[in-house]
């Protein structure tokens, strides 16, 4: 276990964040994931919420380890479809190994999200139409949108490699909850809301195979953000405008039959 076998100092939370940042700098993302998993459990035991910085570290850690497997999966898929490839009979075995790794990572993240981070009762209160409306910018509501979106993302990654109806349904369900909540607690120009719309539309297009809804969702999110540019926070300008560009690029891609055959849509996975 290396450093994780050592005794932590008096402020374990601070130490875990420090080691996670160090692991990130050293590009040891598996270690970073272990740190962030321990941090989530540590905070859950104390009934403490993650800070914005901590939840971003969580996202970065797992995004790097899952990103490598997703890239491998796509490459192996391409190789298995190339009948001229040498050793093509070995590809299914290799794909199975990558599929197993990808599945284990996704399941680990989803357990953390569902057991320790997503607060179902709080979300119900936010979505209750009879309750007093919440102000946009509510930090707890923002966090729940973030975690619901993250759950949707990882079920989508599962659905890419493990073709099962339940993975598609779970991805759609978590994205739907996140989207409904985002309209109540986040401005249309907020990068989390825009990133959610981007990834939800990709889910419609690639996983649920509903091109019409994918295009409509992307268009609505882009148009609404454009209409509210005066409310765009200066600190969010770079992230929000980048995602808006990806939304527009996807719309162009999805409405061009020629482009569809040669390119993949952009999503918020690099954030």
N, C-alpha and C positions, 0 to 999 in steps of 0.2 A: 504493500500500500504506500510505501515511501513516506512523503510528508504527511499523508492523511493518517498515518499511524501515530504521529506525534501528538503530544498533549497541546491543546489550544491554550491561548492566554486568557486573561480575565474577561476580555471582550471577544468572544468566539465569532460573533457576527462580523465585526470589523476585520478580524483575521481571515475569515473565509472570503470576504470581498477582496482583500489584499492578495491572497493566493490566487483567486480567480483572475484578477487583473494580470498578475505575473504569468500565469499559465497562458493567458491570451497573448501577451507580448512574446512568449516563447513558442507560440503556435502549438501548444499542447492542449488541444480542445477537449480530448477525453478527460484530462485532469480538470479542466475548467468546468465540464459538466458535473463531475463528481463534487466539486466545490459548491456549485449552485444548487445541486440536489440537496446537499447537506444544509445549505443556507435556507432553502424553502422549508425543510423539515424543522430546522431550528426555530424559524419564525413562527411556524404553525403551532409548535408546542407552546410558545409564549403568546399566542394569539396576536402577533404583530404582523402588519402588512409590509410587503416589500416596497422599497422606495422606487421611484422612476428609474434611477440608475441601476438598482439591483435587478429589476425585471428586464431591463435592456440587456444586462449581462447574461441573464438566463436565456433570453432569446438568441443572443449572439453565440453562446456556447453550443446550444443544440443545433442552431442553423448551420454551423460549420461542419459538425459531424454528420448531419443528415444530408447536407448539400453534396458531400463527397459520394455518399451512397446513391443519391439520386442521379448524379452525373454518371456513375458507373453503370447503373441500371439502364439508363438511356443508351449508353454506348453498347452494352451487351445486347440490348434489344435490337439495335441496328445491325450488329454482327450476326445475330441469329437469323435475321431476315435476308442476309446476303448469302445466297446459295453458293457463291463462288469462294466463300471464306474457307481457308484450310482449317481442319480440326473443328468444323462446325458442330460435330456431334458432342463436343465437350462443352459447348456454350450453355446448354440447359443446366448442367451441374453447377457451373460458375454462377449463372443467374440465380439458382436456388440459394447459394451461399450469400449473395448480395441481398437477396430478398429477405433472408432470415435476419441479417444485420439491420436492414432498414426497418423491418417490423419490430425488432427489439427496441430500437431507439425510439420509434414513434410511440410504442406502448409505454415506455418509461416516462416520456414527456406527458402523455395523456393521463397517466396515473397521478402524476404530480399536480396537473391542472385540475383534474376532477376531484381529487381527495383534499387538496390543500389550498387551492387558489381561487377556483370558481365558487362563488357563494350564491347558490340557487335561490335562497330565500330573499336575499338582497335584490337579486335581479328581478324576481317576481314583483317586488315592491316598486322598482323603477318602471316596470312595464304595466303596472296597474293603472288603467285609465281613470279610475276613481280617486287615485291619490293625487295630492298636490304636485304640480309639475316641478321637476328638478331643474336647477339652473345649469346652463351649459358651462363646462369647465369643472364640473364636480369631480374631484380626484378619485373618489371611490368608484364612481360610475365609469370614468375613463379606464381605470385599472381592469374593471370587469369586461369592458369591450376588448381590451388588449388580450385578456386571457381567453375569452370566448373565440376571438379571431385566431389565436394561436392553436386552440383545439381544432378549429375548422381546418387550419393549414395542415396539421399533422394527420388528421383523418384523410385529407386530400392526398397527402403523400402516400399514405397506406393504400388508398384507392388506385393510385397510379400503378403500384406494383402488385398488389393483391386484389384481384378483381372480384370483389364480393359486394353484394347489394348493401350490406350493413355498413360498410365503410363509406359508400357513397351517401347513404341516408344520414349517417352521423355527421359527415362533413357539411352537408346541406343544412342540417338542423342547427349546428353550432354557428355557422355563418349567419343563418337567419336570425337567431337570437342576438348575435353581436350586432347585426345591421339594425334591427329594431331598437336596440338599446342605444346605439350610436346616434340615431336621429333625435333622441331625447336628451342626451348629455354632451354631445360634441357638435361644434360648428361644422358646416359642410367643408370648410377649408382645413380642418384639423388633419394632420398627416395620418393619424391612426384611423380616422373615419375614411379618408381617401384610400389608404392602403387596404383597408377592409373591403371597400367597394371594388378595388382592383382585383384582389384575390378571390372574392366571391364571384365576380364575373368570369374569371378564369375557371373556377369550379363549374359554373354553368356551362361554359363552352367545352372544356376538356373532359370533365367527369360526368356531368349530367346530360351532356350532348344536347343542350338547348341553346342554340345559337341566337335565337331571337331575344331571349331573356338576358343573355350575356351582353349583347349589344345595347339593349335598353338600359340595363343597370349601369354600364360604363358611361353611356351618354348622359344619363340623368345625373350621375355623380359629377361628371365633368362640368356640365352646364350649371348645376347648382353651385359648385365651387367658383366658377367664373362670375356668377352673379353676386357672390359674397366676398369678392377679393378684398374689399375694403375692410373686412374683419380678419384678414389673415395676419397673424402675429409675425412680427419681424423675425423672431427666433425660429419660426416654422417655415419661413419663406422657401428656403432651398429644398427641404424635404417635400413640402406640399407641391411645389411647382414641378419637381421631378416626377412625382406620382401622377400628376395631371397629364404630363407629357406621355407617360406610359399608358394611361387610359386612352388618350387620343391615338397613340400608335396602335394599340390593340384594335380600336374601332376601325382604323384604316386597314389593318391586317385582316380582320374578320369579314370585312365587306368587299374584299378583293379575292376572288376565287383563285387567281394565279398565285397570289402571295401566300394563301393558306397552305399550298402544297410545299412550300420551301422554307417557311419560317415558323418559329414557335412564339406564342404570346409572351409578353413580359408580365411578371407579377412582382409582388412586394417582397420576395424572398431575400433580396440582397440588402434590405434595410438594416 
